[in-house]
Amino acid sequence: MPTVIAVTSEKGGVGKSTLAVHLTAAFAGRGLNAALIDEDGRVGSSRRWAQRAEQVGQPLPFPVYEPDDVKPRKLADLDVLVIDTEGRPKRRDQRALAGRADLILVPSGPSPLELEATLDLVDYLHEHGSGRGACRVVLTRVPAVGQGGEAAREDLRDGGVTVCNTLIRQYAAYTRAAEQGGLVRDLPDPRAQAAWGDVLALSRELQ
């Protein structure tokens, strides 16, 4: 069975689906058999991203499933399965993730308000979670200039939170990739390649 990584967040606007799509692509790009499940039936950002990619003739290098499409035989040969959860899911749904995922990955921006919401979620998961799922925060939309991301990371660690060492910096390339249904790695822009390097580093840190 694959390693299951659930990407969830307390706040919108942290790049949850963008991270889920690119992280799955990074696993696939490293030769791992990876897939993504889009569980956000209301918005379906990952699913729509895959549809745009098909429309422009550059399909994503991994399958994107809806929950109803997932059958055990489809998962049996996977190395990694990424779950893009519903945006701002109910607490009980977040709690249930601990029993389904090997890792709960919580993207958070570095601002104080975002960190406060993230800490609330992490505390809740630690208090009410059950099963096998560990919880780890990854800082996203980090300014590419300055030390704000590093400072936020150390503040979280000082508070006893498990935080990824990799910072996902904010680049306009992510927006262009989403508009085109592609990946930042395919854009002819040095900053896009820096963005892809961040995601690759995160994938290696996680798997």
WOSUL-V147332 format. One line per field, one symbol per residue. phi: phi as a letter, one per 30 degrees, with the letter a starting at -180 (. if undefined). burial: I if it has 16 or more other C-alpha atoms within 10 Angstrom, else O. A space follows every 50 residues. Layout:
phi = ???
burial = ???
This chain:
phi = .ddccccbadcdiciddedddddddddddcjddbbbccccddcidddddd dddddcibdddadccdedddbeddcecdcbbcccdedhddedddddeddc cdbcccdbdddedddddddddddddddcdbjcddbbcbdbhdedcjcddd dddddddddicdbdddccddbdeddddddcicbddcddbeddddddddde dddddcb
burial = OIIIIIIIIIIOOIIIIIIIIIIIIIIIOOOOIIIIIIIIOOOIIIIOII IIIOOOOOIIIIOIIOOOOOOOOOIOOIIIIIIIIIIOOOOOOIIIIIOI IIIIIIIIIIOOOIIOOIIOIIOOIOOOIOOOIIIIIIIIIIIIOOOOIO OIIOOIOOOOIIIIOIIIIIIOIIOOIIOIIIIIIOIOOOIIIIIIIIII IIIOOOO
